[in-house]
Amino acid sequence: MAQTLKTGDTVKVIAGDHKGTVAKIVKVDRTAHKAMLENLNLRERHLRATQYNPKGGKKTIHVGIDLSNLKKEDK
């Protein structure tokens, strides 16, 4: 049975490095079948120097967790 997960839902991670963690969904990417969770699975991207960003720098991004590894939590 397919789950309907959407932004704002509270989910529990059932597989992977963050197994057992409960978090809220920030964004869902339906084409890649991934969900971005609040304060979970964050990475830093290094940005090259450009005309609009002359110094370059770092940017923190969410890395998605596959929807099959998530379970909707009941309230």
MMTF fields as JSON, N, C-alpha, C and O atoms, coordinates in Angstrom:
{
  "mmtfVersion": "1.0.0",
  "mmtfProducer": "UNKNOWN",
  "numBonds": 299,
  "numAtoms": 300,
  "numGroups": 75,
  "numChains": 1,
  "numModels": 1,
  "chainsPerModel": [1],
  "groupsPerChain": [75],
  "chainIdList": ["A"],
  "bondAtomList": [4, 2, 8, 6, 12, 10, 16, 14, 20, 18, 24, 22, 28, 26, 32, 30, 36, 34, 40, 38, 44, 42, 48, 46, 52, 50, 56, 54, 60, 58, 64, 62, 68, 66, 72, 70, 76, 74, 80, 78, 84, 82, 88, 86, 92, 90, 96, 94, 100, 98, 104, 102, 108, 106, 112, 110, 116, 114, 120, 118, 124, 122, 128, 126, 132, 130, 136, 134, 140, 138, 144, 142, 148, 146, 152, 150, 156, 154, 160, 158, 164, 162, 168, 166, 172, 170, 176, 174, 180, 178, 184, 182, 188, 186, 192, 190, 196, 194, 200, 198, 204, 202, 208, 206, 212, 210, 216, 214, 220, 218, 224, 222, 228, 226, 232, 230, 236, 234, 240, 238, 244, 242, 248, 246, 252, 250, 256, 254, 260, 258, 264, 262, 268, 266, 272, 270, 276, 274, 280, 278, 284, 282, 288, 286, 292, 290, 296, 294],
  "bondOrderList": [1, 1, 1, 1, 1, 1, 1, 1, 1, 1, 1, 1, 1, 1, 1, 1, 1, 1, 1, 1, 1, 1, 1, 1, 1, 1, 1, 1, 1, 1, 1, 1, 1, 1, 1, 1, 1, 1, 1, 1, 1, 1, 1, 1, 1, 1, 1, 1, 1, 1, 1, 1, 1, 1, 1, 1, 1, 1, 1, 1, 1, 1, 1, 1, 1, 1, 1, 1, 1, 1, 1, 1, 1, 1],
  "groupList": [{"groupName": "MET", "atomNameList": ["N", "CA", "C", "O"], "elementList": ["N", "C", "C", "O"], "formalChargeList": [0, 0, 0, 0], "bondAtomList": [1, 0, 2, 1, 3, 2], "bondOrderList": [1, 1, 2], "singleLetterCode": "M", "chemCompType": "L-PEPTIDE LINKING"}, {"groupName": "ALA", "atomNameList": ["N", "CA", "C", "O"], "elementList": ["N", "C", "C", "O"], "formalChargeList": [0, 0, 0, 0], "bondAtomList": [1, 0, 2, 1, 3, 2], "bondOrderList": [1, 1, 2], "singleLetterCode": "A", "chemCompType": "L-PEPTIDE LINKING"}, {"groupName": "GLN", "atomNameList": ["N", "CA", "C", "O"], "elementList": ["N", "C", "C", "O"], "formalChargeList": [0, 0, 0, 0], "bondAtomList": [1, 0, 2, 1, 3, 2], "bondOrderList": [1, 1, 2], "singleLetterCode": "Q", "chemCompType": "L-PEPTIDE LINKING"}, {"groupName": "THR", "atomNameList": ["N", "CA", "C", "O"], "elementList": ["N", "C", "C", "O"], "formalChargeList": [0, 0, 0, 0], "bondAtomList": [1, 0, 2, 1, 3, 2], "bondOrderList": [1, 1, 2], "singleLetterCode": "T", "chemCompType": "L-PEPTIDE LINKING"}, {"groupName": "LEU", "atomNameList": ["N", "CA", "C", "O"], "elementList": ["N", "C", "C", "O"], "formalChargeList": [0, 0, 0, 0], "bondAtomList": [1, 0, 2, 1, 3, 2], "bondOrderList": [1, 1, 2], "singleLetterCode": "L", "chemCompType": "L-PEPTIDE LINKING"}, {"groupName": "LYS", "atomNameList": ["N", "CA", "C", "O"], "elementList": ["N", "C", "C", "O"], "formalChargeList": [0, 0, 0, 0], "bondAtomList": [1, 0, 2, 1, 3, 2], "bondOrderList": [1, 1, 2], "singleLetterCode": "K", "chemCompType": "L-PEPTIDE LINKING"}, {"groupName": "GLY", "atomNameList": ["N", "CA", "C", "O"], "elementList": ["N", "C", "C", "O"], "formalChargeList": [0, 0, 0, 0], "bondAtomList": [1, 0, 2, 1, 3, 2], "bondOrderList": [1, 1, 2], "singleLetterCode": "G", "chemCompType": "PEPTIDE LINKING"}, {"groupName": "ASP", "atomNameList": ["N", "CA", "C", "O"], "elementList": ["N", "C", "C", "O"], "formalChargeList": [0, 0, 0, 0], "bondAtomList": [1, 0, 2, 1, 3, 2], "bondOrderList": [1, 1, 2], "singleLetterCode": "D", "chemCompType": "L-PEPTIDE LINKING"}, {"groupName": "VAL", "atomNameList": ["N", "CA", "C", "O"], "elementList": ["N", "C", "C", "O"], "formalChargeList": [0, 0, 0, 0], "bondAtomList": [1, 0, 2, 1, 3, 2], "bondOrderList": [1, 1, 2], "singleLetterCode": "V", "chemCompType": "L-PEPTIDE LINKING"}, {"groupName": "ILE", "atomNameList": ["N", "CA", "C", "O"], "elementList": ["N", "C", "C", "O"], "formalChargeList": [0, 0, 0, 0], "bondAtomList": [1, 0, 2, 1, 3, 2], "bondOrderList": [1, 1, 2], "singleLetterCode": "I", "chemCompType": "L-PEPTIDE LINKING"}, {"groupName": "HIS", "atomNameList": ["N", "CA", "C", "O"], "elementList": ["N", "C", "C", "O"], "formalChargeList": [0, 0, 0, 0], "bondAtomList": [1, 0, 2, 1, 3, 2], "bondOrderList": [1, 1, 2], "singleLetterCode": "H", "chemCompType": "L-PEPTIDE LINKING"}, {"groupName": "ARG", "atomNameList": ["N", "CA", "C", "O"], "elementList": ["N", "C", "C", "O"], "formalChargeList": [0, 0, 0, 0], "bondAtomList": [1, 0, 2, 1, 3, 2], "bondOrderList": [1, 1, 2], "singleLetterCode": "R", "chemCompType": "L-PEPTIDE LINKING"}, {"groupName": "GLU", "atomNameList": ["N", "CA", "C", "O"], "elementList": ["N", "C", "C", "O"], "formalChargeList": [0, 0, 0, 0], "bondAtomList": [1, 0, 2, 1, 3, 2], "bondOrderList": [1, 1, 2], "singleLetterCode": "E", "chemCompType": "L-PEPTIDE LINKING"}, {"groupName": "ASN", "atomNameList": ["N", "CA", "C", "O"], "elementList": ["N", "C", "C", "O"], "formalChargeList": [0, 0, 0, 0], "bondAtomList": [1, 0, 2, 1, 3, 2], "bondOrderList": [1, 1, 2], "singleLetterCode": "N", "chemCompType": "L-PEPTIDE LINKING"}, {"groupName": "TYR", "atomNameList": ["N", "CA", "C", "O"], "elementList": ["N", "C", "C", "O"], "formalChargeList": [0, 0, 0, 0], "bondAtomList": [1, 0, 2, 1, 3, 2], "bondOrderList": [1, 1, 2], "singleLetterCode": "Y", "chemCompType": "L-PEPTIDE LINKING"}, {"groupName": "PRO", "atomNameList": ["N", "CA", "C", "O"], "elementList": ["N", "C", "C", "O"], "formalChargeList": [0, 0, 0, 0], "bondAtomList": [1, 0, 2, 1, 3, 2], "bondOrderList": [1, 1, 2], "singleLetterCode": "P", "chemCompType": "L-PEPTIDE LINKING"}, {"groupName": "SER", "atomNameList": ["N", "CA", "C", "O"], "elementList": ["N", "C", "C", "O"], "formalChargeList": [0, 0, 0, 0], "bondAtomList": [1, 0, 2, 1, 3, 2], "bondOrderList": [1, 1, 2], "singleLetterCode": "S", "chemCompType": "L-PEPTIDE LINKING"}],
  "groupTypeList": [0, 1, 2, 3, 4, 5, 3, 6, 7, 3, 8, 5, 8, 9, 1, 6, 7, 10, 5, 6, 3, 8, 1, 5, 9, 8, 5, 8, 7, 11, 3, 1, 10, 5, 1, 0, 4, 12, 13, 4, 13, 4, 11, 12, 11, 10, 4, 11, 1, 3, 2, 14, 13, 15, 5, 6, 6, 5, 5, 3, 9, 10, 8, 6, 9, 7, 4, 16, 13, 4, 5, 5, 12, 7, 5],
  "groupIdList": [1, 2, 3, 4, 5, 6, 7, 8, 9, 10, 11, 12, 13, 14, 15, 16, 17, 18, 19, 20, 21, 22, 23, 24, 25, 26, 27, 28, 29, 30, 31, 32, 33, 34, 35, 36, 37, 38, 39, 40, 41, 42, 43, 44, 45, 46, 47, 48, 49, 50, 51, 52, 53, 54, 55, 56, 57, 58, 59, 60, 61, 62, 63, 64, 65, 66, 67, 68, 69, 70, 71, 72, 73, 74, 75],
  "secStructList": [7, 7, 7, 7, 7, 7, 6, 6, 7, 3, 3, 3, 3, 7, 1, 1, 6, 6, 6, 6, 7, 3, 3, 3, 3, 3, 3, 3, 3, 6, 6, 6, 6, 3, 3, 3, 3, 6, 6, 1, 1, 3, 3, 3, 3, 3, 3, 7, 7, 7, 1, 1, 1, 6, 6, 7, 3, 3, 3, 3, 3, 3, 7, 7, 3, 3, 4, 4, 4, 3, 3, 3, 7, 7, 7],
  "xCoordList": [0.832, 0.0, 0.874, 1.814, 0.565, 1.364, 0.995, -0.177, 2.01, 1.794, 1.623, 2.18, 0.87, 0.771, 1.476, 0.897, 2.729, 3.506, 3.542, 3.727, 3.362, 3.395, 4.162, 4.474, 4.459, 5.182, 4.425, 3.217, 5.158, 4.558, 4.227, 3.978, 4.218, 3.943, 5.11, 6.265, 4.797, 5.818, 6.045, 5.101, 7.312, 7.643, 8.742, 9.469, 8.844, 9.899, 10.743, 10.207, 12.069, 12.98, 13.076, 13.403, 12.788, 12.758, 13.952, 14.091, 14.823, 16.01, 17.098, 16.804, 18.343, 19.46, 20.182, 19.95, 21.062, 21.891, 21.081, 21.493, 19.943, 19.146, 17.944, 16.923, 18.054, 16.951, 16.443, 17.227, 15.112, 14.501, 14.274, 13.616, 14.799, 14.663, 13.296, 12.822, 12.672, 11.39, 11.648, 12.298, 11.132, 11.355, 10.182, 9.337, 10.151, 9.093, 9.608, 10.776, 8.74, 9.115, 9.116, 8.15, 10.235, 10.37, 9.967, 9.327, 10.348, 10.081, 10.017, 10.71, 9.19, 9.08, 9.396, 8.818, 10.323, 10.673, 10.058, 10.621, 8.906, 8.161, 8.88, 8.777, 9.605, 10.274, 11.433, 11.686, 12.141, 13.272, 12.863, 13.686, 11.597, 11.072, 11.858, 12.222, 12.117, 12.877, 12.171, 11.437, 12.41, 11.869, 13.024, 13.945, 12.971, 13.956, 13.382, 12.276, 14.128, 13.642, 14.337, 15.495, 13.611, 14.083, 15.296, 15.227, 16.398, 17.651, 18.197, 18.804, 17.995, 18.45, 19.046, 18.464, 20.206, 20.863, 21.259, 20.97, 21.917, 22.381, 23.822, 24.63, 24.132, 25.484, 25.874, 25.012, 27.17, 27.653, 28.115, 28.915, 27.609, 28.048, 29.046, 28.83, 30.13, 31.115, 30.797, 30.634, 30.712, 30.351, 31.591, 32.407, 31.715, 32.854, 32.595, 31.449, 33.652, 33.536, 32.939, 33.378, 31.951, 31.314, 31.239, 31.668, 30.699, 30.55, 29.603, 29.807, 28.571, 27.581, 27.978, 27.456, 28.893, 29.378, 30.91, 31.47, 31.593, 33.031, 33.896, 34.967, 33.461, 34.275, 34.004, 34.792, 32.91, 32.554, 31.973, 31.292, 32.238, 31.791, 31.141, 31.337, 30.361, 29.685, 28.195, 27.773, 27.407, 25.962, 25.47, 25.835, 24.654, 24.104, 22.846, 21.941, 22.789, 21.629, 21.085, 21.789, 19.838, 19.241, 19.534, 19.447, 19.877, 20.013, 18.814, 18.543, 18.103, 16.853, 17.02, 18.043, 15.998, 15.904, 14.784, 13.716, 15.019, 14.046, 12.722, 12.703, 11.626, 10.3, 10.029, 9.246, 10.671, 10.451, 11.072, 10.756, 11.955, 12.604, 11.899, 12.418, 10.716, 9.983, 8.621, 8.006, 8.17, 6.861, 6.15, 6.718, 4.921, 4.152, 3.811, 3.334, 4.062, 3.786, 2.365, 1.916, 1.658, 0.328, 0.439, 1.385, -0.516, -0.475, -1.1, -1.143],
  "yCoordList": [-1.185, 0.0, 1.245, 1.352, 2.175, 3.386, 4.4, 4.571, 5.067, 6.113, 7.448, 7.659, 8.333, 9.682, 10.593, 10.996, 10.909, 11.798, 13.174, 13.317, 14.191, 15.554, 16.445, 16.035, 17.641, 18.607, 18.871, 19.112, 18.822, 19.073, 17.812, 17.882, 16.653, 15.395, 15.006, 15.31, 14.334, 13.805, 12.344, 11.557, 11.988, 10.635, 10.044, 10.76, 8.723, 8.002, 7.304, 6.687, 7.394, 6.727, 5.264, 4.971, 4.338, 2.92, 2.149, 0.961, 2.798, 2.129, 3.161, 4.326, 2.733, 3.608, 4.108, 3.63, 5.083, 5.624, 6.309, 6.31, 6.887, 7.641, 6.838, 7.419, 5.519, 4.64, 4.978, 5.136, 5.086, 5.381, 6.854, 7.208, 7.714, 9.151, 9.627, 9.21, 10.497, 11.089, 12.539, 13.28, 12.947, 14.314, 14.758, 13.955, 16.056, 16.639, 16.813, 17.146, 16.588, 16.736, 18.211, 18.932, 18.654, 20.033, 20.148, 21.121, 19.137, 19.173, 17.742, 16.864, 17.5, 16.179, 16.318, 17.16, 15.485, 15.447, 14.178, 13.091, 14.321, 13.172, 12.467, 11.247, 13.21, 12.583, 11.701, 10.666, 12.096, 11.312, 10.376, 9.595, 10.44, 9.622, 9.839, 8.884, 11.112, 11.447, 12.542, 13.361, 12.538, 13.574, 14.199, 13.501, 15.508, 16.227, 16.44, 16.963, 16.038, 16.122, 17.237, 17.562, 17.821, 18.964, 18.582, 17.646, 19.302, 19.119, 17.693, 17.212, 17.021, 15.65, 15.482, 15.931, 14.838, 14.539, 15.821, 15.97, 16.737, 17.988, 17.835, 17.162, 18.459, 18.435, 19.853, 20.718, 20.088, 21.39, 21.297, 20.429, 22.196, 22.291, 23.437, 24.499, 23.231, 24.279, 24.982, 24.344, 26.31, 27.108, 27.78, 28.343, 27.711, 28.382, 29.877, 30.323, 30.634, 32.081, 32.442, 31.933, 33.309, 33.774, 35.291, 35.922, 35.864, 37.309, 37.8, 38.87, 37.011, 37.411, 37.011, 37.562, 36.062, 35.59, 35.521, 34.431, 36.677, 36.727, 35.898, 35.441, 35.69, 34.94, 33.44, 32.662, 33.023, 31.605, 31.318, 32.166, 30.137, 29.842, 28.483, 27.596, 28.327, 27.07, 27.327, 28.415, 26.297, 26.383, 25.062, 23.998, 25.114, 23.907, 23.502, 24.314, 22.221, 21.72, 20.459, 19.805, 20.124, 18.876, 17.791, 18.031, 16.61, 15.453, 14.574, 14.267, 14.174, 13.458, 12.041, 11.393, 11.578, 10.198, 9.548, 10.137, 8.351, 7.67, 7.475, 7.175, 7.651, 7.542, 6.151, 6.003, 5.126, 3.764, 3.538, 2.552, 4.443, 4.327, 5.147, 5.301, 5.673, 6.52, 5.906, 5.243, 6.148, 5.673, 6.832, 7.489, 7.087, 8.192, 7.892, 6.806, 8.875, 8.736, 9.189, 10.214, 8.419, 8.809, 9.806, 9.76, 10.692, 11.722, 11.271, 12.027],
  "zCoordList": [0.0, 0.0, 0.0, 0.788, -0.876, -1.004, 0.07, 0.406, 0.601, 1.59, 0.885, -0.193, 1.474, 0.958, 1.953, 2.962, 1.658, 2.519, 1.893, 0.684, 2.728, 2.231, 3.198, 4.316, 2.773, 3.592, 4.888, 4.881, 6.001, 7.305, 8.081, 9.284, 7.418, 8.107, 9.008, 8.71, 10.106, 10.997, 10.617, 10.553, 10.365, 9.93, 10.8, 11.488, 10.753, 11.448, 10.401, 9.48, 10.533, 9.613, 10.04, 11.19, 9.108, 9.455, 8.925, 9.218, 8.146, 7.625, 7.354, 7.085, 7.426, 7.119, 8.362, 9.472, 8.149, 9.227, 10.318, 11.478, 9.971, 10.924, 11.415, 11.782, 11.424, 11.8, 13.205, 14.141, 13.333, 14.617, 14.882, 15.86, 14.043, 14.236, 13.752, 12.695, 14.528, 14.152, 13.759, 14.497, 12.58, 12.102, 11.24, 10.845, 10.959, 10.134, 8.701, 8.497, 7.712, 6.305, 5.932, 6.184, 5.317, 4.861, 3.403, 3.004, 2.594, 1.158, 0.637, 1.152, -0.381, -1.002, -2.477, -3.165, -2.972, -4.39, -4.975, -4.843, -5.618, -6.131, -7.288, -7.417, -8.128, -9.268, -8.834, -9.451, -7.781, -7.276, -6.14, -5.664, -5.696, -4.596, -3.309, -2.624, -2.986, -1.794, -1.001, -1.555, 0.307, 1.193, 1.964, 2.388, 2.144, 2.918, 4.309, 4.452, 5.341, 6.713, 7.474, 7.209, 8.426, 9.194, 10.046, 10.844, 9.877, 10.634, 10.549, 11.507, 9.438, 9.277, 7.891, 6.904, 7.811, 6.548, 5.805, 4.618, 6.507, 5.918, 5.437, 6.078, 4.313, 3.756, 3.353, 3.195, 3.187, 2.732, 1.29, 0.94, 0.452, -0.931, -1.024, -0.439, -1.75, -1.959, -3.269, -4.309, -3.203, -4.365, -4.939, -4.208, -6.248, -6.884, -6.973, -6.924, -7.102, -7.216, -8.574, -9.606, -8.569, -9.796, -9.762, -8.796, -10.808, -10.875, -9.774, -9.201, -9.489, -8.49, -7.073, -6.104, -6.948, -5.656, -5.744, -5.862, -5.689, -5.961, -5.017, -5.418, -3.778, -2.831, -2.866, -2.327, -3.487, -3.418, -2.04, -1.462, -1.517, -0.163, -0.022, -0.853, 1.045, 1.344, 1.508, 1.898, 1.201, 1.336, 1.914, 1.415, 2.946, 3.556, 2.813, 2.619, 2.389, 1.654, 2.32, 3.089, 2.025, 2.474, 1.443, 0.238, 1.916, 1.047, 1.352, 2.513, 0.328, 0.519, 1.047, 0.827, 1.744, 2.204, 1.397, 1.233, 0.898, 0.055, 0.798, 1.992, 0.075, 0.685, 1.245, 2.183, 0.674, 1.162, 2.538, 3.204, 2.969, 4.272, 5.348, 6.454, 5.025, 5.961, 6.275, 5.44, 7.508, 7.948, 8.62, 9.492, 8.226, 8.793, 10.243, 10.572, 11.111, 12.541, 12.827, 12.314, 13.647, 14.081, 15.224, 16.01, 15.31, 16.352, 17.617, 18.588]
}
